[in-house]
Amino acid sequence: MAGACASSDALRDPVPKGLVDRATVDNLEGIRFWGDAPPGTYRSIAEARIAQLEKKYGASGLKGKKVAVESLSLSGGGDDGAFGAGLLVGWSESGTRPEFEIVTGISTGSMIAPMAFLGPRYDGMLKEAYTTVSSKQLVKTQVLSALLGSSDGLADPRPLANMIARYTSQKMLEEIAAEYRKGRFLLIGTTNLDAQRPVIWDIGALANSGRPDALQLMRKIILASASVPGALPPVELKVAADGKFYDEMHVDGGVTRQVFLYPPGFEPEIIDEALGWKPARRAYIIRNGKVSPEFAVTKAKLLPITSRSISTLIKTQGVGDLYQIYLTTKRDRVDYNLTYIPADFAMQSKSAFDKAYMNALFKLGYSLGRAGMKWEKSPPGWE
């Protein structure tokens, strides 16, 4: 027990504060960036997109043309991700689902994002992932070891890691790389816990790197994005800075934001001026959760109070993220389209991954997507 209670800090070699901005993963430049950096920081990303589009269409091939640029943002939400999965499958069957130029994902959204990015041919896999799994398959508790200090999460991360591995393959990675070369972006968010900052990973750039370990790194990034602190252990990533190796601690992207479009400091007009095109930008945001308050009597005990407080914080933070995206779309002349779980969906989840609940939520999302749902044009409460 004494050994178990020993501090794990001695096992870490964290990046020194002064080197945080210089740390890279295996010297892979351009596969990640801060999600909260000031304007001007993202010029290299804009230049990379310009180069990709010019390669595809020619240096002046887009000049003066009207082009639809559509993006999809998938939020966190645990088993509520069944809503977004069902909506996408139903949307495909309606025949109106576009090919998205940019797909972003956080937490459960990070698991949906690769399949959503690659299009309707992955809908069968998406449905399977959110209608056939259960708590017994994904949740293996390790409460005693967590309390004794020998593990840094209440649940074993291996079942979730195995699920991520099941739904990501080398073939998928190669397809993502091919779409990246066409100028499309797949972005996943994590939180660097030491830095207290959001990190955005360019999965397409990683897939296109040709590294033999790219698939394993993609899986670790998705696992990190979905690793709720306390429930699951953080994911440690080895990085290098100034010729030395360190580790970074990454957790659920939802710790810093529940959903993102692109960093507020990003400047799309740089791309517009270089290409001379006339883009019609449209953003679709799927909030995998409800945005309205939900009454529930809270037991006067530590764990129920803590759990209820955290879920309330997550909900209100998520609404704030929807407002930030809205303001960004207004500044950049992007058409805003939002959906979330309707307030009248009354079924309650009985566990972390309640199979019956997820199937009902998938069915709801599917029916809305199939019927050609009406998207909200502003965040909740704005009107």
Beta strands, then each sheet from edge to edge (+ up, - down):
strand 1: 32-34
strand 2: 66-74
strand 3: 102-106
strand 4: 185-192
strand 5: 197-202
strand 6: 235-241
strand 7: 244-252
strand 8: 278-287
strand 9: 334-340
sheet 1: 1+ 5- 4+ 3+ 2+ 8+ 9+
sheet 2: 1+ 5- 4+ 7- 6+
end
